[in-house]
Amino acid sequence: MLRLTQLSSWLRRPHCRVRSRSLASRAQQWTPNASSDDFGPLTDIEKIMVNSVKATGPLSFATYMQLCLSHPIHGYYMNPQHAVFGTRGDFTTSPEISQVFGELVAVWMLEQWMSLAPSQPFRIVELGPGRGTLMDDMLRVFRRFPASRTKLANMHLVETSPAMRALQESKLKHTVHDGSPGFVWHDALDDIPRSPDTYTMIVAHEFFDALPVHLIEKTCRGWHEVLIAPSKDQTDSSENVSRPQALSSRWTPVLSPTPTATSTLLGNVSPRFATLPSVKTARSIAELIAHDRAGGCALVIDYGAEHAAGNSLRDIFHRPGECDITANVDFALLKESLGHNVISLGTLRQGEFLKRLGVQLRATSLVRAAPTTERKKAIEDGVNRLVDPLGMGDQYAVLGITSEKKGDQGVWPFVDLGHGNNT
């Protein structure tokens, strides 16, 4: 049986990726197109927005995010001309920075499986797999140990973008051999079939922050929804309230003249927000790992904290459809949405999560085996970025989920949580 001592021993081994990871900043890197006026030509998404506003009035933020990110032709994630991830893309995520990130995620999931269902086969589900880097790193760990290598049943990727699916297939095709399990792509988590006798591992890294969100604001007349309208259509009915600052005068946030059905529901109902995408996804995760006999576990890693953010939407009006849009995740809402059939763990800040799992131990073994000084420094710099308390180490939160826990000692590393870990 694979135990934590064996996992600790493996962390010291110098199994490295063939290619090094970029240390480029996650900050978005946009270069505006040449234009004939101060704001440039309308993007394809803006053309759709103009027609929609003419027909039905201002757009909700959720509709705007859905258009910008997931329009089947012009959406940011759907257009193959957009280099989203990596050094040539618009930002670099944790799996792209260091192989250690994905390896430790896999180590945690292996320990949950070995503690609860070691005799059962297991499957891996990833939501929003990016370029496939995280899955690639996890598979390298799973296939390192004979016990998990023979029990790996299949891998499921939830991805709606044909362009991203092509990148993932290219990245992961080397992991599929004759007789080995293959990959299955799905448009939604609910499309994954139930497998009662298979332990399910789910990972969602920077997935929830890109789900569409509604923005509401409390006024003396109740909860109103913040909508998006052309700036030339502003009227005196839009109040001077604290809302996202427009980066272009072409579009601006305005308050709905009266409370909408959405703003009324979100502002006054608890248990809350039952129809929101993040809530539905959280409930689907719980159902997938709780209702099958073999059980399962999950990790959600994203920007956010255990409370709702104020104005966390970033660069919302810059070249709609050509830029990413994200919002900080309310982990308290996710935990509430999971229900009582699973156990939520944490949250921990990413830096603390990785340190408790042995990130420095693993980094030391990789540095020792690195062939050049430059490679040694790249490994050290990458790990330092992941745990930096002034950067990614504190910006990301980690939520663990299990179908059950063994004993009364808690689930490592989600034990002895101080107040500072889940704020």
C-alpha positions as CSV (number, residue, x, y, z in Angstrom):
1,M,0.0,0.0,0.0
2,L,1.3,3.4,-0.9
3,R,1.7,5.5,2.2
4,L,2.8,9.1,3.0
5,T,6.3,7.7,3.7
6,Q,6.6,6.3,0.2
7,L,5.3,9.6,-1.2
8,S,7.9,11.5,0.8
9,S,10.6,9.2,-0.6
10,W,9.5,9.8,-4.1
11,L,9.6,13.6,-3.6
12,R,13.4,13.3,-3.2
13,R,13.8,11.5,-6.6
14,P,15.1,13.6,-9.5
15,H,12.3,12.8,-12.0
16,C,12.2,16.0,-14.1
17,R,10.2,17.3,-17.1
18,V,12.0,17.3,-20.4
19,R,11.2,20.9,-21.0
20,S,11.6,23.8,-18.5
21,R,8.7,26.0,-17.5
22,S,8.4,29.7,-18.2
23,L,8.6,32.1,-15.4
24,A,6.8,34.9,-17.2
25,S,4.4,37.0,-15.2
26,R,0.8,36.0,-15.0
27,A,-0.1,39.7,-15.6
28,Q,-2.0,40.2,-18.8
29,Q,-0.1,41.5,-21.8
30,W,-2.3,43.3,-24.2
31,T,-1.2,45.4,-27.3
32,P,-4.1,47.5,-28.6
33,N,-4.8,47.3,-32.3
34,A,-4.1,50.3,-34.5
35,S,-7.3,52.3,-34.7
36,S,-8.8,55.3,-36.4
37,D,-10.1,56.8,-33.1
38,D,-9.2,56.8,-29.4
39,F,-10.9,53.5,-28.7
40,G,-10.2,51.5,-31.8
41,P,-12.6,49.6,-34.1
42,L,-15.4,47.6,-32.7
43,T,-14.4,44.0,-31.8
44,D,-16.6,41.2,-33.1
45,I,-18.0,40.8,-29.6
46,E,-18.8,44.5,-29.4
47,K,-20.7,44.3,-32.7
48,I,-22.9,41.6,-31.1
49,M,-23.3,43.7,-28.0
50,V,-24.4,46.8,-29.9
51,N,-27.1,44.7,-31.7
52,S,-28.2,43.1,-28.4
53,V,-28.5,46.4,-26.5
54,K,-30.5,47.8,-29.4
55,A,-32.9,44.9,-29.2
56,T,-33.3,44.2,-25.5
57,G,-31.4,46.9,-23.5
58,P,-28.3,46.8,-21.3
59,L,-26.5,43.5,-20.7
60,S,-25.9,41.8,-17.4
61,F,-22.3,41.2,-16.4
62,A,-22.9,37.4,-16.7
63,T,-24.1,37.8,-20.3
64,Y,-21.1,40.0,-21.1
65,M,-18.6,37.5,-19.6
66,Q,-20.3,34.6,-21.4
67,L,-20.1,36.5,-24.7
68,C,-16.5,37.6,-24.2
69,L,-15.1,34.3,-23.1
70,S,-17.3,31.6,-24.6
71,H,-19.0,32.9,-27.8
72,P,-18.6,29.9,-30.1
73,I,-16.7,31.9,-32.8
74,H,-15.4,35.1,-31.3
75,G,-15.0,34.2,-27.6
76,Y,-11.6,34.6,-26.0
77,Y,-11.2,30.9,-25.2
78,M,-12.8,29.7,-28.4
79,N,-10.7,31.7,-31.0
80,P,-7.6,29.7,-32.0
81,Q,-5.8,32.9,-32.8
82,H,-5.6,33.8,-29.1
83,A,-2.5,32.4,-27.4
84,V,-4.0,32.1,-23.9
85,F,-1.4,30.3,-21.8
86,G,2.4,30.2,-21.6
87,T,5.2,32.6,-22.6
88,R,3.5,33.4,-25.9
89,G,0.1,33.8,-24.2
90,D,-1.6,36.4,-22.1
91,F,-0.7,34.9,-18.7
92,T,1.1,32.0,-17.0
93,T,-0.6,29.8,-14.5
94,S,0.9,27.8,-11.6
95,P,1.3,24.5,-13.6
96,E,3.2,26.3,-16.3
97,I,5.6,27.8,-13.7
98,S,6.8,24.6,-12.0
99,Q,6.2,20.9,-12.5
100,V,6.1,20.6,-8.7
101,F,2.7,22.2,-8.5
102,G,1.0,19.4,-10.5
103,E,3.1,16.7,-8.8
104,L,1.9,17.7,-5.3
105,V,-1.7,17.9,-6.4
106,A,-1.3,14.3,-7.6
107,V,0.4,13.3,-4.3
108,W,-2.6,14.7,-2.3
109,M,-5.1,12.9,-4.4
110,L,-3.2,9.6,-4.3
111,E,-3.1,9.7,-0.5
112,Q,-6.9,10.2,-0.4
113,W,-7.5,7.2,-2.8
114,M,-5.1,5.0,-0.8
115,S,-6.8,6.0,2.5
116,L,-10.3,5.3,1.4
117,A,-10.5,3.0,-1.7
118,P,-7.1,1.4,-2.6
119,S,-8.7,-1.7,-4.1
120,Q,-10.9,0.3,-6.5
121,P,-9.9,1.7,-9.8
122,F,-9.8,5.5,-10.1
123,R,-10.4,8.2,-12.7
124,I,-9.2,11.8,-13.1
125,V,-11.5,14.7,-14.0
126,E,-10.1,18.1,-14.8
127,L,-12.2,21.2,-15.3
128,G,-10.8,23.8,-17.7
129,P,-7.5,21.9,-18.4
130,G,-5.7,24.9,-20.1
131,R,-2.9,23.5,-22.3
132,G,-2.9,20.1,-20.5
133,T,0.2,20.8,-18.4
134,L,-1.4,20.1,-15.0
135,M,-2.8,16.8,-16.2
136,D,0.5,15.8,-17.8
137,D,2.3,16.4,-14.5
138,M,-0.3,14.5,-12.5
139,L,-0.2,11.5,-14.8
140,R,3.6,11.3,-14.5
141,V,3.1,10.8,-10.7
142,F,0.3,8.4,-11.0
143,R,2.3,6.2,-13.4
144,R,5.4,6.3,-11.2
145,F,3.8,3.9,-8.6
146,P,2.8,0.4,-9.6
147,A,-0.3,0.5,-7.3
148,S,-1.8,3.6,-9.0
149,R,-0.5,2.7,-12.5
150,T,-2.6,-0.4,-12.7
151,K,-5.7,1.2,-11.2
152,L,-5.9,4.3,-13.4
153,A,-9.1,3.7,-15.4
154,N,-9.6,6.8,-17.6
155,M,-9.2,10.6,-17.7
156,H,-12.0,13.1,-18.4
157,L,-11.4,16.7,-19.5
158,V,-14.2,19.3,-19.3
159,E,-13.5,21.8,-22.1
160,T,-15.9,23.7,-24.4
161,S,-13.3,25.3,-26.7
162,P,-12.3,23.3,-29.8
163,A,-9.0,25.3,-30.0
164,M,-8.1,24.4,-26.4
165,R,-9.0,20.8,-26.9
166,A,-6.6,20.6,-29.8
167,L,-3.8,22.1,-27.6
168,Q,-4.6,19.6,-24.8
169,E,-4.6,16.6,-27.2
170,S,-1.3,17.7,-28.6
171,K,0.2,18.0,-25.1
172,L,-1.2,14.7,-23.8
173,K,-1.0,12.3,-26.7
174,H,2.4,11.0,-25.6
175,T,0.8,9.7,-22.4
176,V,-1.6,7.3,-24.3
177,H,-0.1,4.0,-25.3
178,D,-1.5,0.6,-26.4
179,G,-3.6,-0.7,-23.6
180,S,-3.4,2.4,-21.5
181,P,-6.4,4.5,-20.6
182,G,-7.3,7.3,-22.9
183,F,-8.9,10.8,-22.6
184,V,-12.5,11.7,-23.0
185,W,-13.6,15.3,-23.6
186,H,-16.9,16.8,-22.3
187,D,-18.7,20.1,-22.7
188,A,-19.9,20.1,-19.1
189,L,-19.3,18.3,-15.8
190,D,-22.8,16.9,-15.9
191,D,-21.9,15.0,-19.1
192,I,-19.5,12.8,-17.3
193,P,-21.1,9.4,-16.7
194,R,-21.5,7.9,-13.2
195,S,-19.1,5.1,-12.4
196,P,-20.2,3.6,-9.0
197,D,-17.2,1.4,-8.5
198,T,-14.6,3.9,-9.6
199,Y,-13.0,6.4,-7.3
200,T,-13.2,9.9,-8.8
201,M,-10.5,12.6,-8.5
202,I,-11.5,16.1,-9.6
203,V,-9.3,19.1,-10.0
204,A,-10.4,22.6,-10.9
205,H,-7.5,25.1,-11.2
206,E,-8.4,28.6,-12.3
207,F,-11.8,27.4,-13.5
208,F,-14.3,29.1,-11.2
209,D,-12.8,32.6,-11.7
210,A,-13.8,32.5,-15.3
211,L,-17.5,31.5,-14.8
212,P,-20.0,34.3,-15.5
213,V,-21.0,36.4,-12.5
214,H,-23.8,38.8,-11.8
215,L,-22.9,42.1,-10.2
216,I,-25.4,43.7,-7.7
217,E,-25.4,46.8,-5.5
218,K,-27.5,47.8,-2.5
219,T,-29.3,51.2,-2.8
220,C,-31.9,52.9,-0.8
221,R,-34.5,51.2,-3.0
222,G,-33.2,47.7,-2.6
223,W,-30.8,45.5,-4.5
224,H,-30.2,46.6,-8.1
225,E,-28.2,44.8,-10.8
226,V,-25.2,46.5,-12.4
227,L,-25.6,46.3,-16.2
228,I,-23.5,47.2,-19.1
229,A,-24.6,49.8,-21.7
230,P,-23.0,52.1,-24.3
231,S,-21.6,55.2,-22.5
232,K,-23.6,57.5,-24.8
233,D,-26.8,56.0,-23.4
234,Q,-26.1,57.0,-19.8
235,T,-29.0,58.8,-18.1
236,D,-29.5,60.5,-14.9
237,S,-31.1,57.3,-13.6
238,S,-27.7,55.7,-13.2
239,E,-26.5,56.5,-9.7
240,N,-22.9,57.4,-8.8
241,V,-22.1,54.2,-7.0
242,S,-19.0,52.1,-6.4
243,R,-18.7,49.9,-9.4
244,P,-15.9,48.8,-11.8
245,Q,-14.2,51.7,-13.5
246,A,-14.6,51.7,-17.3
247,L,-11.4,51.4,-19.3
248,S,-13.0,52.8,-22.4
249,S,-15.8,55.4,-22.7
250,R,-17.5,53.1,-25.3
251,W,-19.1,51.0,-22.5
252,T,-20.0,51.9,-18.9
253,P,-21.7,50.2,-15.9
254,V,-25.2,51.4,-15.1
255,L,-27.7,50.4,-12.4
256,S,-31.0,48.9,-13.4
257,P,-33.7,51.4,-12.9
258,T,-35.6,49.0,-10.7
259,P,-34.5,45.8,-8.9
260,T,-34.3,42.8,-11.3
261,A,-35.3,39.2,-10.6
262,T,-31.6,38.3,-10.3
263,S,-30.6,41.2,-8.0
264,T,-33.6,40.5,-5.7
265,L,-32.7,36.8,-5.5
266,L,-29.0,37.3,-4.9
267,G,-29.5,40.1,-2.5
268,N,-32.1,38.5,-0.2
269,V,-32.2,34.7,-0.4
270,S,-30.1,32.2,1.6
271,P,-29.2,29.4,1.0
272,R,-28.3,31.6,-1.9
273,F,-27.6,31.8,-5.5
274,A,-28.9,28.4,-6.5
275,T,-28.9,29.1,-10.2
276,L,-25.4,30.6,-10.5
277,P,-22.9,28.7,-12.6
278,S,-20.4,28.4,-9.7
279,V,-23.1,27.0,-7.4
280,K,-24.3,24.5,-10.0
281,T,-20.8,23.3,-10.7
282,A,-20.0,22.9,-7.0
283,R,-23.1,20.8,-6.5
284,S,-22.2,18.7,-9.6
285,I,-18.7,18.1,-8.0
286,A,-20.3,16.9,-4.8
287,E,-22.8,14.7,-6.6
288,L,-20.1,13.1,-8.7
289,I,-17.9,12.1,-5.7
290,A,-20.5,11.4,-3.1
291,H,-23.2,9.4,-4.8
292,D,-20.9,6.6,-6.2
293,R,-20.0,3.8,-3.9
294,A,-16.2,4.2,-4.4
295,G,-16.3,7.9,-3.4
296,G,-13.8,10.5,-4.5
297,C,-12.0,13.7,-3.7
298,A,-11.5,17.1,-5.3
299,L,-9.2,20.2,-5.2
300,V,-10.4,23.7,-6.2
301,I,-7.5,26.2,-6.6
302,D,-8.3,29.7,-7.6
303,Y,-8.1,33.4,-6.9
304,G,-10.3,34.4,-4.0
305,A,-11.2,34.0,-0.3
306,E,-14.0,32.8,2.0
307,H,-16.1,35.9,1.4
308,A,-17.6,37.8,-1.5
309,A,-15.3,40.3,-3.1
310,G,-16.2,43.9,-3.8
311,N,-15.1,44.8,-7.3
312,S,-12.8,42.0,-8.4
313,L,-13.5,42.0,-12.1
314,R,-10.4,42.9,-14.0
315,D,-10.0,45.0,-17.2
316,I,-13.6,44.4,-18.1
317,F,-13.9,46.8,-21.1
318,H,-10.6,46.4,-22.8
319,R,-11.1,44.9,-26.3
320,P,-14.1,42.7,-25.4
321,G,-13.6,39.1,-26.7
322,E,-9.9,39.6,-27.1
323,C,-9.0,39.7,-23.4
324,D,-9.5,37.4,-20.4
325,I,-12.1,38.4,-17.8
326,T,-11.9,36.9,-14.3
327,A,-13.6,37.5,-10.9
328,N,-12.4,36.5,-7.4
329,V,-14.0,33.3,-6.2
330,D,-16.2,33.3,-3.1
331,F,-15.0,30.1,-1.4
332,A,-17.6,30.4,1.4
333,L,-20.3,30.2,-1.2
334,L,-18.7,27.2,-2.8
335,K,-18.5,25.4,0.5
336,E,-22.1,26.2,1.3
337,S,-23.1,24.9,-2.1
338,L,-21.4,21.5,-1.7
339,G,-24.1,20.4,0.7
340,H,-23.9,17.8,3.5
341,N,-22.9,14.7,1.5
342,V,-19.3,15.6,1.2
343,I,-16.6,17.0,3.5
344,S,-15.1,20.4,2.7
345,L,-11.5,21.0,3.8
346,G,-9.9,24.4,4.3
347,T,-9.4,26.7,2.7
348,L,-5.6,27.1,2.8
349,R,-3.6,29.7,0.9
350,Q,-1.6,28.1,-1.9
351,G,1.8,28.8,-0.4
352,E,0.9,27.0,2.9
353,F,-0.8,24.1,1.0
354,L,2.4,23.5,-1.1
355,K,4.8,23.9,1.9
356,R,2.9,21.4,4.0
357,L,3.0,18.9,1.1
358,G,6.8,19.2,0.8
359,V,7.4,21.7,-2.0
360,Q,10.8,22.6,-0.8
361,L,11.8,18.9,-0.4
362,R,10.8,18.2,-4.0
363,A,12.4,21.4,-5.3
364,T,15.7,20.4,-3.6
365,S,15.8,17.0,-5.4
366,L,15.1,18.7,-8.8
367,V,17.8,21.3,-8.2
368,R,20.3,18.7,-7.2
369,A,19.6,16.8,-10.5
370,A,19.5,19.9,-12.8
371,P,22.3,19.8,-15.4
372,T,23.0,23.6,-15.5
373,T,23.2,26.6,-13.2
374,E,20.5,28.3,-15.2
375,R,18.2,25.3,-14.8
376,K,18.8,25.2,-11.1
377,K,17.9,28.8,-10.8
378,A,14.8,28.4,-12.9
379,I,13.5,25.6,-10.6
380,E,14.2,27.7,-7.5
381,D,12.6,30.8,-8.9
382,G,9.5,28.9,-10.1
383,V,8.9,27.3,-6.6
384,N,9.5,30.7,-4.9
385,R,6.8,32.3,-7.1
386,L,4.3,29.6,-6.2
387,V,4.7,30.1,-2.5
388,D,5.5,33.9,-2.4
389,P,3.3,35.4,0.4
390,L,3.2,38.7,-1.5
391,G,2.1,37.0,-4.8
392,M,0.7,33.7,-5.9
393,G,1.3,32.1,-2.5
394,D,-1.4,34.3,-0.9
395,Q,-3.5,35.2,-3.9
396,Y,-4.7,31.7,-4.5
397,A,-6.8,29.7,-2.1
398,V,-7.1,25.9,-2.0
399,L,-10.3,24.1,-1.1
400,G,-10.2,20.3,-0.5
401,I,-13.3,18.0,-0.8
402,T,-13.6,14.4,0.1
403,S,-16.5,11.9,0.1
404,E,-15.5,10.9,3.6
405,K,-12.5,11.0,5.9
406,K,-10.8,8.2,7.8
407,G,-10.4,8.7,11.5
408,D,-10.6,11.9,13.6
409,Q,-7.2,13.3,12.8
410,G,-8.4,15.4,9.8
411,V,-7.0,15.3,6.3
412,W,-3.5,16.6,5.7
413,P,-2.6,19.4,5.0
414,F,-6.0,20.8,6.0
415,V,-5.4,20.6,9.7
416,D,-4.6,23.2,12.4
417,L,-5.9,26.0,10.2
418,G,-5.1,29.4,11.6
419,H,-7.3,32.4,10.9
420,G,-4.9,33.8,8.3
421,N,-5.2,30.7,6.1
422,N,-8.8,31.2,5.1
423,T,-9.4,34.9,4.9
